[in-house]
Amino acid sequence: MPQSMLKSVTGPADWRAQFPALQGQMNGRPLAFLDSAASAQKPQAVLDKVMGTLSGYYANIHRGLYEYSQRTTAEFEAVRGKMAKFLNAKSQNEIVFTSNSTDAINLVAHAWGLHYLHADDEVILTEMEHHAGIVPWHLLRDLTGIVIKYIPVTQEGELDLSKLESLLTKKTRLVSFVHISNALGTVNPAEQIVAQVRAYNPDIKILIDGSQSAVHMPVDVQKLGCDWFVCTGHKLYGPTGVGVLWGRGETLLKMPPYKGGGDMIERVTLQGIKYREPPQRFEAGTPPIVEVIGLGAAIDFMESIGWDAITAHEHALSEQLFKRLSARKDLRIIGTSPNRAGIVSFLMHGAASADVGMILDKCGVAVRTGHHCCQPLLGVFGIEGTIRASLALYSNESDIDSLEEALDKAGKMLA
Ligand SMILES: Cc1ncc(COP(=O)(O)O)c(C=O)c1O
């Protein structure tokens, strides 16, 4: 019997016990893993599912008439249904598997953008975007001549929505924004932004980058009212190599394919091609089969704990992290919005972030240092990078204790 089936998942300590990597050491010290915003650790249930699929009944999907292929196909397609439920999509046909969030945004920029946007059409992004939410639109601008505008960010690290009205024009075709900032932890008021855009012009398309939000809060794409929502498997306790694009059914139907190849066609002749309906139209070639199935196990794991328990634990812990770091005289917090998730960015006075990061590493504390793929955002604060501590459902108070002890040590050595 897989190890994961023997354990009951009842409280935060039990949740943590499900993650083998967290039981390890780093530099001979117990690991305090505070870099889940970059990528989350994987529970035993996901590891078991991945290994069980590969060693049990693995075969390519949608193709074989034999039992292995049929079973793998059924498991893969069942995850489409799980993701639809997880995001409260109307139909599982609105769930497109991609290789990550980046791929999902590129899919929208190319399949929709290249087809529907023309020179001088306007796209509104925010200064808070991850590079994955900026670069695809720059590539599209180079191809089409679209104009890119940005909602500014305040010194508290919030979107300055008072500027949105003046950015919206008759030429606006798309508004795309990050749900939770990976660099600052700010939770953006997504429904309010969608309502403001829709009130101006209901035909403007809206994309929400949920790479950080899908793991920290329940997402209801119908309630959000956007046209696309993207998330990425490895931040959701699932494997790398799999992402999800949710698209409104009627919007996906009007989008031509992004990549061409096997499995996305109805019929190919030497003269022409009839494409399949969404979502298969957007899934050319052999998809990340095992990764999708592993992601399904990650969703099951999260659902076995439940959002009420996850959000209560993470909320309490992230308040503690923010308060404790804010109280320190040796740090400057970057991003002080009260609407926040378990991500805190900071600088240590008189010390380079990379040096602090290296000392933390020696103390067994894993944090991220650098620009977090948000160079324009850090530019708003006049800085090049930060130290970032981020939480997940397996984080606990002793991780924060370890961080503070390591910061004390770094302070003594560097400041
Ligand atoms: C807000 C945000 N958007 C997009 C991405 C890109 O995710 P991926 O690298 O999995 O495509 C990340 C990853 O850090 C992110 O935090």
The ligand as a Tripos MOL2 file, in Angstrom:
@<TRIPOS>MOLECULE
LIG
   16    16     1     0     0
SMALL
NO_CHARGES

@<TRIPOS>ATOM
      1 C1          2.9060   35.4990  -10.6500 C.3       1 LIG1
      2 C2          3.6290   34.5250  -11.5130 C.ar      1 LIG1
      3 N1          3.3090   34.4330  -12.8190 N.ar      1 LIG1
      4 C3          3.9030   33.5650  -13.6330 C.ar      1 LIG1
      5 C4          4.8820   32.7230  -13.1610 C.ar      1 LIG1
      6 C5          5.5160   31.7680  -14.1000 C.3       1 LIG1
      7 O1          5.2990   30.4430  -13.6850 O.3       1 LIG1
      8 P1          5.9950   29.2620  -14.5000 P.3       1 LIG1
      9 O2          7.4720   29.5460  -14.4330 O.co2     1 LIG1
     10 O3          5.6050   28.0380  -13.7800 O.co2     1 LIG1
     11 O4          5.4860   29.3540  -15.8840 O.co2     1 LIG1
     12 C6          5.2760   32.7850  -11.8250 C.ar      1 LIG1
     13 C7          6.3810   31.9650  -11.3150 C.2       1 LIG1
     14 O5          7.0760   32.3460  -10.3820 O.2       1 LIG1
     15 C8          4.6190   33.6930  -10.9830 C.ar      1 LIG1
     16 O6          4.9280   33.7920   -9.6820 O.3       1 LIG1
@<TRIPOS>BOND
     1     1     2 1
     2     2     3 ar
     3     2    15 ar
     4     3     4 ar
     5     4     5 ar
     6     5     6 1
     7     5    12 ar
     8     6     7 1
     9     7     8 1
    10     8     9 2
    11     8    10 1
    12     8    11 1
    13    12    13 1
    14    12    15 ar
    15    13    14 2
    16    15    16 1
@<TRIPOS>SUBSTRUCTURE
     1 LIG1         1 GROUP 0 **** ****
